[in-house]
């Protein structure tokens, strides 16, 4: 191991055999955390080649169980977000794509940092069971076309231990390490095609658009190296994507997007616009044509919502439980102190506040009324605060910078890499 650390420190690439030995040795306790962290720090400074990231991904996949879908029975697709605030895409896109004929198998992680996890949001539906055995997961995808379940400990156990070590040693931000961490979990989940959504902005792992483009390229290249179809969107995270920030409250928003047929409105929210693009990519990967039109139709005619209900029921919750999720009817309103254009939003702060509110209250969180570029009058609501803790967040107005000059909102999609 010492030799590998020194070679990496001096800027050389390690071989696939080296990476295999490192992961095996780390998992079996023959290589200690100090050495592994030193190697990762060298990766942060010296970078990694695609070949190294591929080899590391492969070694990580082989640290645990893998899922296999029979390709002759049809294409299985998966969707992954690199994580952001108010990211409701999976909650809506998975049932919507399944309603359009795709078969979507999503094993998901829990929250990381200020970004919420899809599983935590789904578990806010009383009775929802995310802890499916791999067998039940496979059967559900076969029978109703979609399932979202929590990653089991058996899947890429190396990632959990390695991520924990990286988090403690300042070695998260290395492109090859991030890509190997993300792709290993996707490869182990067995889908034939993967749609990535790489976020860029302050509330993401890749704040600069060029960093996000680079990560998108790594994810696509490494996935293709495993024989998977892959496409990556680079999308905006300078402001919350959806309207709500929290955990259960985001599930309520996702339900309402599917239920209240917002897709039929001519003015689609940014969240809905991105969802339609991602569903179209999932359908395209499934060899289903006219994806965006089909997705908009399934949103408008209620079949997307029917599929969400079917998925929730298949996983132990009832339609009544989903529809009974109601927000507190006395939210605190955060108002603009003066008129002007919203220049920026402190999305990280909103993410942290939303999570804190939802820790104390299942449906606690924020509803964000204003977006970057909007004109607001003095006294107009910027956000509504839900949950028991709301008195602690009166200073939220400072998260919205309001100026006299008009500003353009940031693009929703910066790039598509395939
Ligand atoms: N998400 C992951 O799963 N792993 C990383 O390293 C970064 C983001």
Boltz pocket constraint, residues with backbone or C-beta under 6 A from the ligand:
constraints:
  - pocket:
      binder: B
      contacts: [[A, 82], [A, 163], [A, 172], [A, 177], [A, 178], [A, 179], [A, 181], [A, 182], [A, 205]]
      max_distance: 6.0
